[in-house]
Amino acid sequence: MTKPSLHELLHAAVAAVGGMERPGQVTMAEAVAEAIDDGSHLLVQAGTGTGKSLGYLVPALAQGERVVVATATLALQRQLVERDLPRTVDALHPLLRRRPEFAMLKGRSNYLCLHRLNEGVPQDEEDGLFDQFEAAAPSSKLGQDLLRLRDWSQETETGDRDDLTPGVSDRAWSQVSVSSRECLGASKCAYGAECFAEMARERAKLAEVVVTNHALLAIDAIEGAPVLPPHEVLIVDEAHELVSRVTGVATGELTPGQVNRAVKRAAKLVNEKAADQLQTAAEGFERLMELALPGRLEEIPEDLAYALMALRDAARTVITAIGTTRDKSVQDEDAVRKQALAAVENVHEVAERISNGSEWDVVWYERHDRFGASLRVAPMSVSGLLREKLFADRSVTLTSATLKLGGDFNGVGASLGLAPEGTEGDDFPQWKGVDVGSPFDYPKQGILYVAKHLSRPARDGDRADMLDELTELIQAAGGRTLGLFSSMRAAQLAAEDLRVRIPEFPILLQGEETLGELIKGFAADPKTCLFGTLSLWQGVDVPGTSCQLVVMDKIPFPRPDDPLMSARQKAVEEAGGNGFMAVAATHAALLMAQGAGRLVRAQGDRGVVAVLDQRLATARYGSYLKASLPDFWYTTDRNQVRKSLAAIDQAAKALEEARAIEETKALEEA
């Protein structure tokens, strides 16, 4: 039997999922297959509707080596494991003459811990563990969540938090899960043979395709202790999110509450001298945190440096003491000891990292109304880490609808540790960028409108003219508006103002309901508008007539006082580069490309992306930002846009009326 061609395999897979083969999908599959064959690296921009999942799954399954697919969102992980992979494997089985196994793998804290569930959780005030089910009032939300979790534990096959619907609060989940540091280990745990996390690892070891998330991929790369099975091919979907997810994993945090919990957990397990030393250091740290002012700490103040060194040294003493002291009176001592050790080790590592003062780290102080004070440390850049850890010894394909910023891949490539495309040299991983386009006809399906007549936005300033413009646009569109704002405060002010001005158009606001409920309400009623900030720029998929106007209040540059972004910008400038373009403009371009991508989600979608910030039309960097967006028809003519929106609204109403008549007729016939 001759080996099937890539085109035959792709055709079979597309037919199995009920889709249509698209030129961009074929181009992508060919490029991925070539990269896998020669062990090279690939960046693929594939617009919405390309069918990029099959564009990488088919060549990955065809080559027969183990593949890890890392995604950023739960929705895509579910789509791959529950829909795309089962159908693709079934479709390719007769052609490949084998049935590749696939599995999902996440970090340990995503799985129910049977030890915690059955033996209890750490009690800071007393020895040992306590029964969380008895402690929580059955009538409380926490009590109800815990009872649901206990019932679910008897029926779940995976123990995966994301398989529990509806979900439970973070507080409830923390009572029945552990981090990798807190885990006793399968050999020492009475429930090791039944452990959900261990079973997931075993399934991954046997699978040809392992679906995971960016965070676990980052842990695997950063911490040096492999958590993913060995693999020859890595595919990173939603790759525009990778740098921020890796940065998040590499960020350390110290808070007074966290340190005090570590003190309480360790106190009963060490000698009095070690416990007192950590207690004293914790009190000194807490006093200073109450006095500190928010912002970046380019140099650690002397008193804070002393407090951190005291905390580091005391934590090291306690870690040593925990290893030598035994107390048989402590209930389930091994588990309590492991929990305490994990808490103290984290305090030691972060305190030591900040005390060492690496030039490659950024340290800053934050104060939140809800969460209190925190000291944070993050890498100035993760590009070197990614270049060293991600691209060695395997073929890597990174794909997203937004990788090409300002007309090329070099900006995103640089953030991943890659030299400009085509650069020769042993120190630089060789890579290629491919833009396979989109099946959508953007110039005919969408308009990019820049409100050039508006005043230049000032930080946190009153923008009455912007609210006037937004009101008129929503009225012309008949609702159907997704409002993407640069801050939560701006979204709240706009919602409050427009709810008074145009009460006939309901306005949903992020934070007032769960994101899922908001999106469902937005999609259900065409007159409804949805306002919000960061997660809406990337997390809304509402094809059809409910979303025909996407509004950005202003270009989403990072805040000037953002410690990490400002530090990165300054570092680029000190190296002789353009810090604003490399950091702030790239950040804004990526968000705007994601935001604009909310408009056209299907072949029949029509609408307008309106940017209420004149700088997109007037500033020098405007052309770079526009080149990062879909190729919509561009205008600054406000009257033309209102006419277009009104026409789109009328067409949508006619379509909705026709559908309603068809549904009524179908019901009558039934």
C-alpha positions as CSV (number, residue, x, y, z in Angstrom):
1,M,0.0,0.0,0.0
2,T,1.4,3.4,-1.0
3,K,1.9,6.0,1.6
4,P,-1.0,8.5,1.4
5,S,-0.2,12.1,0.4
6,L,-0.6,15.0,2.8
7,H,-3.4,16.3,0.5
8,E,-5.3,13.0,0.8
9,L,-5.0,13.0,4.6
10,L,-6.1,16.7,4.8
11,H,-9.1,16.1,2.5
12,A,-10.2,13.1,4.7
13,A,-9.8,15.1,7.9
14,V,-11.7,18.1,6.6
15,A,-14.6,15.9,5.4
16,A,-14.7,14.2,8.8
17,V,-15.3,17.5,10.7
18,G,-17.8,18.7,8.1
19,G,-15.7,21.6,7.0
20,M,-14.4,23.0,3.7
21,E,-10.8,22.7,2.5
22,R,-9.4,26.2,2.1
23,P,-6.3,27.3,0.2
24,G,-4.8,28.8,3.4
25,Q,-5.3,25.6,5.3
26,V,-3.5,23.6,2.5
27,T,-0.6,26.1,2.5
28,M,-0.3,25.8,6.3
29,A,-0.3,22.0,6.3
30,E,2.4,21.9,3.7
31,A,4.5,24.4,5.6
32,V,4.1,22.5,8.9
33,A,5.0,19.2,7.2
34,E,8.1,20.7,5.7
35,A,9.2,22.2,9.1
36,I,8.7,18.8,10.8
37,D,10.5,16.9,8.1
38,D,13.7,19.1,8.2
39,G,13.5,19.9,12.0
40,S,13.2,23.6,11.5
41,H,11.0,26.3,13.1
42,L,7.9,28.0,11.7
43,L,5.7,31.0,12.5
44,V,2.3,30.7,10.8
45,Q,-0.2,33.5,10.7
46,A,-3.6,31.9,9.9
47,G,-6.6,34.2,10.0
48,T,-9.9,33.3,11.6
49,G,-11.8,30.7,9.6
50,T,-8.7,29.2,8.1
51,G,-9.1,25.9,10.0
52,K,-5.7,26.0,11.5
53,S,-6.2,23.2,14.0
54,L,-6.4,20.7,11.1
55,G,-3.7,22.6,9.3
56,Y,-1.2,21.5,12.0
57,L,-2.9,18.3,13.3
58,V,-2.9,16.4,10.0
59,P,0.9,16.9,9.2
60,A,1.7,16.2,12.9
61,L,-0.2,12.9,13.0
62,A,1.1,11.9,9.6
63,Q,4.8,12.0,10.6
64,G,4.5,9.5,13.5
65,E,6.6,11.2,16.1
66,R,5.3,12.3,19.5
67,V,3.8,15.8,19.3
68,V,3.0,18.3,22.1
69,V,0.3,20.9,21.3
70,A,0.2,23.8,23.7
71,T,-2.7,26.2,23.7
72,A,-3.6,29.3,25.8
73,T,-7.4,28.8,26.3
74,L,-9.6,26.1,27.7
75,A,-12.0,26.5,24.8
76,L,-9.3,25.5,22.2
77,Q,-8.1,22.6,24.4
78,R,-11.6,21.3,24.6
79,Q,-12.1,21.7,20.9
80,L,-9.0,19.7,20.1
81,V,-9.6,16.9,22.6
82,E,-13.3,16.5,22.3
83,R,-13.9,17.4,18.6
84,D,-10.9,17.8,16.3
85,L,-8.7,15.0,17.4
86,P,-11.3,12.2,17.7
87,R,-12.7,13.0,14.3
88,T,-9.3,13.4,12.7
89,V,-7.9,10.2,14.1
90,D,-11.0,8.3,12.9
91,A,-10.7,9.8,9.4
92,L,-7.0,9.1,9.1
93,H,-7.0,5.6,10.6
94,P,-7.8,3.8,7.3
95,L,-5.1,5.8,5.4
96,L,-2.4,5.7,8.1
97,R,-3.2,2.1,9.1
98,R,-2.7,3.1,12.7
99,R,-4.8,4.9,15.3
100,P,-2.7,7.6,17.1
101,E,-3.6,8.0,20.8
102,F,-4.0,11.5,22.3
103,A,-4.3,12.8,25.8
104,M,-4.7,16.1,27.8
105,L,-2.1,17.1,30.4
106,K,-2.2,20.0,32.8
107,G,-0.5,21.2,35.9
108,R,-1.1,19.2,39.1
109,S,-3.3,21.8,40.7
110,N,-5.9,21.4,37.9
111,Y,-6.7,17.9,39.2
112,L,-8.7,16.8,42.3
113,C,-6.4,15.6,45.1
114,L,-7.9,12.5,46.7
115,H,-5.6,12.9,49.8
116,R,-6.9,16.4,50.4
117,L,-10.5,15.4,49.7
118,N,-10.4,12.4,52.2
119,E,-7.8,13.5,54.8
120,G,-8.4,17.3,55.0
121,V,-6.5,20.5,54.4
122,P,-3.8,22.3,56.4
123,Q,-5.1,24.2,59.4
124,D,-2.9,27.2,60.2
125,E,-4.0,27.7,63.7
126,E,-3.8,24.1,64.9
127,D,-1.8,21.0,64.4
128,G,-2.4,18.7,61.5
129,L,-5.3,18.8,59.0
130,F,-9.0,19.6,59.4
131,D,-12.1,18.4,57.6
132,Q,-13.1,21.1,55.2
133,F,-16.5,19.6,54.7
134,E,-17.4,19.8,58.4
135,A,-15.9,23.3,58.7
136,A,-17.9,24.9,55.9
137,A,-21.6,25.6,56.6
138,P,-23.7,23.5,54.2
139,S,-25.9,26.6,53.4
140,S,-22.9,28.7,52.4
141,K,-21.6,29.0,48.8
142,L,-18.4,27.4,49.9
143,G,-20.2,24.5,51.6
144,Q,-22.3,23.8,48.6
145,D,-19.3,23.9,46.3
146,L,-17.4,21.4,48.5
147,L,-20.4,19.0,48.7
148,R,-20.7,19.1,44.9
149,L,-16.9,18.3,44.7
150,R,-17.3,15.4,47.0
151,D,-20.1,14.0,45.0
152,W,-18.3,14.6,41.7
153,S,-15.2,12.8,43.0
154,Q,-17.2,9.6,43.0
155,E,-18.2,9.8,39.3
156,T,-15.4,11.7,37.5
157,E,-12.9,9.7,35.5
158,T,-10.4,12.5,35.1
159,G,-10.6,14.7,38.2
160,D,-9.9,17.6,35.9
161,R,-11.4,20.8,37.2
162,D,-12.5,21.8,33.8
163,D,-14.7,18.7,33.5
164,L,-16.8,19.9,36.4
165,T,-19.8,21.9,35.1
166,P,-20.9,24.3,36.4
167,G,-17.6,25.2,38.0
168,V,-16.8,26.1,41.6
169,S,-15.0,29.0,43.2
170,D,-11.2,29.2,43.4
171,R,-11.5,29.1,47.2
172,A,-13.5,25.8,47.1
173,W,-11.1,24.2,44.5
174,S,-8.1,25.1,46.7
175,Q,-9.5,22.9,49.4
176,V,-9.3,19.8,47.2
177,S,-6.2,20.4,45.1
178,V,-2.4,20.7,45.7
179,S,0.5,22.2,43.8
180,S,3.3,20.0,42.6
181,R,5.4,21.2,45.6
182,E,2.7,20.3,48.1
183,C,2.1,16.8,46.6
184,L,3.4,13.9,48.7
185,G,4.3,11.9,45.6
186,A,2.6,8.8,44.4
187,S,4.9,6.4,46.2
188,K,4.3,8.1,49.7
189,C,0.6,8.9,49.3
190,A,-2.1,6.4,50.4
191,Y,-4.1,7.4,47.3
192,G,-1.2,7.3,44.8
193,A,-2.6,4.4,42.9
194,E,-5.8,6.3,42.2
195,C,-4.3,9.8,41.7
196,F,-5.9,11.7,38.9
197,A,-2.8,13.8,38.1
198,E,-0.6,10.6,38.0
199,M,-3.1,8.9,35.7
200,A,-3.1,11.9,33.4
201,R,0.7,11.7,33.2
202,E,0.6,8.0,32.5
203,R,-1.9,8.6,29.6
204,A,0.4,11.3,28.3
205,K,3.4,9.0,28.3
206,L,1.5,6.6,26.0
207,A,0.0,9.2,23.7
208,E,1.3,10.3,20.3
209,V,-0.4,13.7,20.7
210,V,-0.3,15.5,24.1
211,V,-2.5,18.6,24.4
212,T,-1.4,20.9,27.2
213,N,-1.4,24.6,28.1
214,H,1.2,27.4,27.8
215,A,1.7,27.5,31.5
216,L,2.8,23.8,31.8
217,L,5.0,24.3,28.7
218,A,6.6,27.2,30.5
219,I,7.1,25.2,33.7
220,D,8.6,22.3,31.6
221,A,11.1,24.8,30.0
222,I,11.9,27.0,33.0
223,E,12.2,24.6,35.9
224,G,14.4,22.0,34.3
225,A,12.5,19.1,35.7
226,P,10.5,17.6,32.8
227,V,6.8,17.4,33.3
228,L,6.0,16.8,29.7
229,P,6.9,13.5,28.0
230,P,9.9,13.6,25.6
231,H,8.8,14.9,22.2
232,E,10.2,15.7,18.8
233,V,7.6,18.2,17.6
234,L,6.1,21.1,19.5
235,I,3.1,23.1,18.2
236,V,2.1,26.3,20.0
237,D,-1.3,27.5,19.1
238,E,-2.6,31.0,20.2
239,A,1.1,31.8,20.1
240,H,0.5,35.5,20.6
241,E,-0.2,34.7,24.3
242,L,3.0,32.7,24.9
243,V,5.3,35.4,26.1
244,S,2.9,36.8,28.6
245,R,2.1,33.2,29.9
246,V,5.8,32.4,30.3
247,T,6.4,35.7,32.0
248,G,3.6,34.9,34.4
249,V,5.1,31.6,35.3
250,A,8.5,33.2,35.8
251,T,7.1,35.9,38.1
252,G,7.6,35.6,41.8
253,E,5.5,37.3,44.5
254,L,5.7,38.0,48.2
255,T,2.8,39.2,50.4
256,P,2.6,39.6,54.2
257,G,-0.4,37.2,54.2
258,Q,1.6,34.6,52.2
259,V,4.6,34.9,54.6
260,N,2.4,34.7,57.7
261,R,0.7,31.5,56.4
262,A,4.2,30.0,55.9
263,V,5.1,30.9,59.5
264,K,1.9,29.3,60.9
265,R,2.3,26.1,58.9
266,A,5.9,25.7,59.9
267,A,5.7,26.7,63.6
268,K,4.6,23.3,64.9
269,L,7.2,21.4,62.9
270,V,10.4,23.1,63.9
271,N,12.3,24.1,67.0
272,E,11.2,27.2,68.9
273,K,14.3,29.2,67.8
274,A,13.8,28.6,64.1
275,A,10.1,29.4,64.4
276,D,10.8,32.7,66.3
277,Q,13.4,33.7,63.7
278,L,10.9,33.4,60.9
279,Q,8.1,35.0,62.9
280,T,10.4,38.1,63.6
281,A,11.5,38.3,60.0
282,A,7.8,38.1,58.8
283,E,6.8,40.9,61.2
284,G,9.6,43.2,59.9
285,F,8.6,42.5,56.3
286,E,5.0,43.3,57.0
287,R,5.8,46.6,58.7
288,L,7.8,47.8,55.7
289,M,5.1,46.7,53.2
290,E,2.6,48.9,55.0
291,L,4.8,51.9,54.4
292,A,6.0,51.3,50.8
293,L,4.7,53.3,47.8
294,P,3.6,51.6,44.6
295,G,6.0,51.5,41.7
296,R,9.1,50.0,40.3
297,L,12.1,49.6,42.7
298,E,15.1,50.2,40.5
299,E,17.2,49.8,43.7
300,I,15.9,48.0,46.7
301,P,15.7,50.5,49.7
302,E,18.2,49.6,52.4
303,D,15.6,48.8,55.1
304,L,13.6,46.5,52.7
305,A,16.8,44.8,51.6
306,Y,17.6,44.0,55.2
307,A,14.1,42.7,55.8
308,L,14.3,40.5,52.7
309,M,17.7,39.1,53.7
310,A,16.3,38.4,57.2
311,L,13.3,36.6,55.6
312,R,15.6,34.6,53.3
313,D,17.9,33.5,56.1
314,A,15.1,32.6,58.5
315,A,13.3,30.6,55.8
316,R,16.5,28.7,55.0
317,T,16.9,27.9,58.7
318,V,13.3,26.6,58.9
319,I,13.7,24.5,55.7
320,T,16.7,22.8,57.3
321,A,14.8,22.4,60.6
322,I,11.7,20.9,59.0
323,G,13.9,18.2,57.5
324,T,15.3,17.2,60.9
325,T,12.3,17.6,63.4
326,R,9.7,14.9,63.8
327,D,6.5,15.3,65.9
328,K,4.3,12.2,66.0
329,S,1.5,14.2,67.7
330,V,0.8,16.0,64.4
331,Q,-2.0,14.3,62.5
332,D,-0.9,13.1,59.0
333,E,2.5,14.6,59.6
334,D,4.0,13.9,56.2
335,A,1.3,15.9,54.4
336,V,1.4,18.8,56.9
337,R,5.2,18.8,56.6
338,K,5.0,18.9,52.8
339,Q,2.5,21.8,52.8
340,A,4.7,23.8,55.2
341,L,7.8,23.1,53.3
342,A,6.2,24.3,50.0
343,A,5.1,27.5,51.6
344,V,8.5,28.3,53.2
345,E,10.5,27.3,50.1
346,N,8.5,29.8,48.0
347,V,9.2,32.6,50.6
348,H,12.9,31.7,50.5
349,E,13.2,31.6,46.8
350,V,11.4,34.9,46.1
351,A,13.2,36.7,49.0
352,E,16.6,35.4,47.7
353,R,15.8,36.3,44.1
354,I,14.9,39.9,45.0
355,S,17.9,40.2,47.4
356,N,20.3,39.1,44.7
357,G,19.2,42.0,42.6
358,S,19.8,40.6,39.1
359,E,20.0,43.2,36.3
360,W,17.7,40.9,34.3
361,D,14.9,41.1,36.8
362,V,12.3,43.9,37.4
363,V,11.1,44.4,41.0
364,W,8.0,46.4,41.9
365,Y,5.6,47.1,44.7
366,E,1.8,46.9,44.3
367,R,-1.1,47.7,46.5
368,H,-4.6,46.5,45.8
369,D,-7.8,47.5,47.6
370,R,-8.9,43.8,47.7
371,F,-5.6,41.9,47.9
372,G,-3.4,44.3,49.9
373,A,0.3,44.9,49.4
374,S,2.6,42.7,47.3
375,L,6.2,42.7,46.2
376,R,6.7,41.2,42.7
377,V,9.7,40.2,40.6
378,A,9.6,39.3,36.9
379,P,12.2,38.8,34.2
380,M,13.0,41.8,32.1
381,S,12.6,39.6,29.1
382,V,11.9,35.9,28.5
383,S,13.3,35.9,25.0
384,G,16.7,34.5,26.0
385,L,15.0,31.8,28.0
386,L,12.7,30.8,25.1
387,R,15.5,30.8,22.6
388,E,17.6,28.5,24.8
389,K,14.8,26.2,26.2
390,L,12.1,26.2,23.6
391,F,13.9,25.9,20.2
392,A,16.5,23.3,21.1
393,D,16.3,19.7,20.1
394,R,12.9,19.8,18.5
395,S,10.9,21.3,15.6
396,V,8.7,24.2,16.8
397,T,5.7,25.6,15.0
398,L,4.0,28.7,16.4
399,T,0.6,29.8,15.0
400,S,-2.0,32.4,15.7
401,A,-4.3,34.8,13.8
402,T,-2.0,37.6,14.9
403,L,1.7,37.1,14.6
404,K,2.5,39.5,11.8
405,L,2.7,43.0,13.3
406,G,3.5,46.1,11.2
407,G,3.8,43.9,8.1
408,D,6.3,41.3,9.2
409,F,7.0,38.6,11.9
410,N,10.2,40.1,13.3
411,G,8.5,41.9,16.2
412,V,6.9,38.7,17.6
413,G,10.0,36.7,16.6
414,A,12.2,39.0,18.8
415,S,9.9,38.5,21.8
416,L,10.4,34.8,21.3
417,G,14.2,35.1,21.2
418,L,14.5,34.8,17.4
419,A,16.8,37.0,15.3
420,P,15.2,38.7,12.3
421,E,14.0,36.2,9.7
422,G,16.9,35.1,7.4
423,T,19.7,35.9,9.9
424,E,22.5,33.5,9.6
425,G,24.5,32.2,12.5
426,D,24.9,29.2,14.8
427,D,23.6,31.1,17.8
428,F,20.3,31.9,16.1
429,P,17.6,29.2,15.6
430,Q,16.6,29.2,11.9
431,W,13.0,30.0,11.2
432,K,10.5,31.0,8.6
433,G,7.4,33.1,8.7
434,V,4.3,32.2,6.6
435,D,1.1,34.2,6.3
436,V,-1.6,31.9,4.8
437,G,-4.2,34.7,4.7
438,S,-7.8,34.4,5.6
439,P,-10.9,33.0,3.8
440,F,-12.7,36.3,4.5
441,D,-12.8,39.2,2.1
442,Y,-11.9,41.8,4.6
443,P,-12.2,44.9,2.3
444,K,-15.8,43.9,1.4
445,Q,-16.8,42.6,4.8
446,G,-15.5,45.3,7.1
447,I,-14.7,49.0,7.5
448,L,-11.9,50.4,9.6
449,Y,-13.1,53.8,10.8
450,V,-10.8,56.2,12.7
451,A,-12.6,59.2,14.4
452,K,-9.9,61.7,13.3
453,H,-12.1,64.7,14.4
454,L,-12.0,63.7,18.1
455,S,-9.6,65.5,20.5
456,R,-6.5,63.6,21.4
457,P,-7.1,61.3,24.4
458,A,-5.4,62.3,27.6
459,R,-4.7,59.8,30.3
460,D,-7.8,59.4,32.5
461,G,-9.2,62.6,31.1
462,D,-12.8,63.5,30.4
463,R,-13.7,62.4,26.9
464,A,-17.2,63.9,26.3
465,D,-16.7,64.1,22.6
466,M,-15.7,60.4,22.5
467,L,-19.0,59.5,24.4
468,D,-21.0,61.6,21.9
469,E,-19.4,59.7,19.0
470,L,-19.9,56.3,20.7
471,T,-23.6,57.1,21.3
472,E,-24.2,58.0,17.6
473,L,-22.4,54.9,16.4
474,I,-24.4,52.6,18.6
475,Q,-27.6,54.3,17.4
476,A,-26.6,53.9,13.8
477,A,-25.8,50.3,14.3
478,G,-29.0,49.5,16.2
479,G,-27.0,48.2,19.2
480,R,-24.9,45.2,18.1
481,T,-21.8,46.8,19.7
482,L,-18.7,45.3,21.4
483,G,-17.0,48.1,23.2
484,L,-13.3,47.4,23.9
485,F,-11.9,49.8,26.5
486,S,-8.3,50.5,27.5
487,S,-9.2,50.4,31.2
488,M,-12.0,49.1,33.4
489,R,-12.6,52.6,34.7
490,A,-13.2,53.8,31.1
491,A,-15.6,51.0,30.4
492,Q,-17.6,51.7,33.6
493,L,-17.8,55.4,32.9
494,A,-19.0,54.8,29.3
495,A,-21.6,52.2,30.5
496,E,-23.0,54.5,33.1
497,D,-23.2,57.5,30.7
498,L,-24.8,55.6,27.8
499,R,-27.3,53.7,30.0
500,V,-28.8,57.1,30.7
501,R,-28.4,58.5,27.1
502,I,-29.7,55.5,25.1
503,P,-31.7,53.3,27.5
504,E,-33.3,51.5,24.5
505,F,-30.0,49.7,23.9
506,P,-29.1,47.5,26.9
507,I,-25.5,47.7,27.9
508,L,-23.8,44.7,29.6
509,L,-20.6,45.5,31.6
510,Q,-17.7,43.1,32.3
511,G,-17.6,42.2,36.0
512,E,-21.4,42.5,36.5
513,E,-21.9,38.8,35.4
514,T,-19.6,36.0,34.5
515,L,-17.9,36.4,31.2
516,G,-19.8,33.4,29.8
517,E,-23.2,34.8,30.8
518,L,-22.3,38.2,29.4
519,I,-21.3,36.8,26.0
520,K,-24.4,34.6,25.9
521,G,-26.6,37.7,26.7
522,F,-24.8,39.7,24.0
523,A,-25.2,37.1,21.4
524,A,-28.9,36.5,22.2
525,D,-30.2,40.1,21.7
526,P,-29.1,42.2,18.7
527,K,-29.9,45.5,20.4
528,T,-27.6,44.6,23.3
529,C,-24.1,46.1,23.7
530,L,-21.2,44.6,25.7
531,F,-18.5,46.8,27.2
532,G,-15.3,45.6,28.9
533,T,-11.6,45.5,28.9
534,L,-8.7,43.1,28.4
535,S,-10.4,39.6,28.2
536,L,-13.0,41.0,25.8
537,W,-10.2,42.1,23.3
538,Q,-9.4,38.4,22.9
539,G,-12.1,36.2,24.3
540,V,-15.3,37.0,22.3
541,D,-16.5,34.8,19.4
542,V,-19.9,36.0,18.3
543,P,-20.5,35.4,14.6
544,G,-23.7,36.7,13.0
545,T,-25.7,39.9,13.4
546,S,-25.3,40.5,17.1
547,C,-21.8,42.0,16.7
548,Q,-21.5,44.4,13.8
549,L,-19.7,47.3,15.5
550,V,-16.4,46.8,17.4
551,V,-15.3,50.0,19.1
552,M,-11.9,50.7,20.6
553,D,-12.0,53.8,22.9
554,K,-8.2,54.4,22.3
555,I,-5.0,52.8,21.2
556,P,-4.2,50.3,24.0
557,F,-0.7,51.3,24.9
558,P,0.6,50.0,28.2
559,R,0.2,52.4,31.1
560,P,3.3,54.6,31.4
561,D,3.7,53.5,35.1
562,D,3.5,49.8,34.2
563,P,6.7,48.6,35.9
564,L,7.5,45.7,33.6
565,M,6.7,47.4,30.3
566,S,8.5,50.6,31.2
567,A,11.5,48.7,32.3
568,R,11.6,46.7,29.1
569,Q,11.2,49.9,27.1
570,K,14.0,51.6,28.9
571,A,16.3,48.5,28.4
572,V,15.7,48.7,24.6
573,E,16.5,52.4,24.5
574,E,19.7,51.9,26.5
575,A,20.8,49.2,24.0
576,G,20.3,51.8,21.2
577,G,16.9,50.6,20.0
578,N,13.5,52.3,19.8
579,G,11.9,51.3,23.0
580,F,8.5,52.8,22.2
581,M,8.1,50.9,19.0
582,A,9.7,47.6,20.3
583,V,7.5,47.5,23.5
584,A,4.6,49.9,23.6
585,A,3.6,49.9,19.9
586,T,4.1,46.1,19.6
587,H,1.9,45.6,22.7
588,A,-0.8,47.9,21.2
589,A,-0.6,46.4,17.8
590,L,-1.1,42.9,19.1
591,L,-4.1,43.9,21.2
592,M,-5.7,45.9,18.4
593,A,-5.2,43.0,15.9
594,Q,-6.9,40.7,18.4
595,G,-9.7,43.2,19.1
596,A,-10.4,43.9,15.4
597,G,-10.5,40.1,14.9
598,R,-13.8,40.0,16.9
599,L,-15.7,41.6,14.0
600,V,-15.6,39.1,11.2
601,R,-16.0,35.5,12.5
602,A,-17.9,33.9,9.6
603,Q,-18.3,34.2,5.9
604,G,-21.5,36.3,6.0
605,D,-20.4,38.8,8.8
606,R,-20.4,42.5,8.0
607,G,-19.5,45.5,10.1
608,V,-17.3,48.3,11.3
609,V,-14.2,48.5,13.6
610,A,-14.3,52.0,15.0
611,V,-11.1,53.4,16.7
612,L,-12.0,56.6,18.7
613,D,-8.5,57.8,18.8
614,Q,-7.2,60.3,16.2
615,R,-3.6,59.1,16.7
616,L,-4.2,56.1,14.5
617,A,-4.7,58.5,11.6
618,T,-2.3,61.3,12.6
619,A,0.7,59.8,14.5
620,R,3.8,58.4,12.7
621,Y,3.3,55.0,14.4
622,G,-0.3,54.9,13.0
623,S,0.8,53.2,9.8
624,Y,2.5,50.4,11.8
625,L,-0.6,49.8,13.8
626,K,-2.9,49.8,10.8
627,A,-0.6,47.3,9.0
628,S,-1.1,44.9,11.9
629,L,-4.9,44.9,11.4
630,P,-7.1,43.0,8.9
631,D,-7.2,44.6,5.5
632,F,-10.5,46.4,6.1
633,W,-11.7,49.3,3.8
634,Y,-10.3,52.4,5.6
635,T,-12.0,55.7,6.2
636,T,-12.1,58.7,8.5
637,D,-15.5,59.9,7.1
638,R,-18.0,59.9,10.0
639,N,-21.0,60.4,7.8
640,Q,-20.1,57.6,5.5
641,V,-19.7,55.2,8.4
642,R,-23.1,56.1,9.9
643,K,-24.7,55.4,6.6
644,S,-22.9,52.1,6.3
645,L,-23.8,51.1,9.8
646,A,-27.5,51.9,9.2
647,A,-27.5,49.9,6.0
648,I,-25.8,46.9,7.7
649,D,-28.4,47.2,10.5
650,Q,-31.3,47.2,8.1
651,A,-29.9,44.1,6.3
652,A,-29.4,42.4,9.6
653,K,-33.0,43.1,10.7
654,A,-34.3,41.8,7.4
655,L,-32.3,38.6,7.9
656,E,-33.5,38.2,11.5
657,E,-37.2,38.7,10.4
658,A,-36.8,36.1,7.7
659,R,-35.3,33.6,10.2
660,A,-38.1,34.3,12.6
661,I,-40.7,33.6,9.9
662,E,-39.0,30.3,9.0
663,E,-38.8,29.2,12.6
664,T,-42.5,30.0,13.1
665,K,-43.4,28.1,9.9
666,A,-41.3,25.1,11.0
667,L,-43.1,25.1,14.4
668,E,-46.5,25.3,12.8
669,E,-45.6,22.4,10.5
670,A,-44.3,20.3,13.4
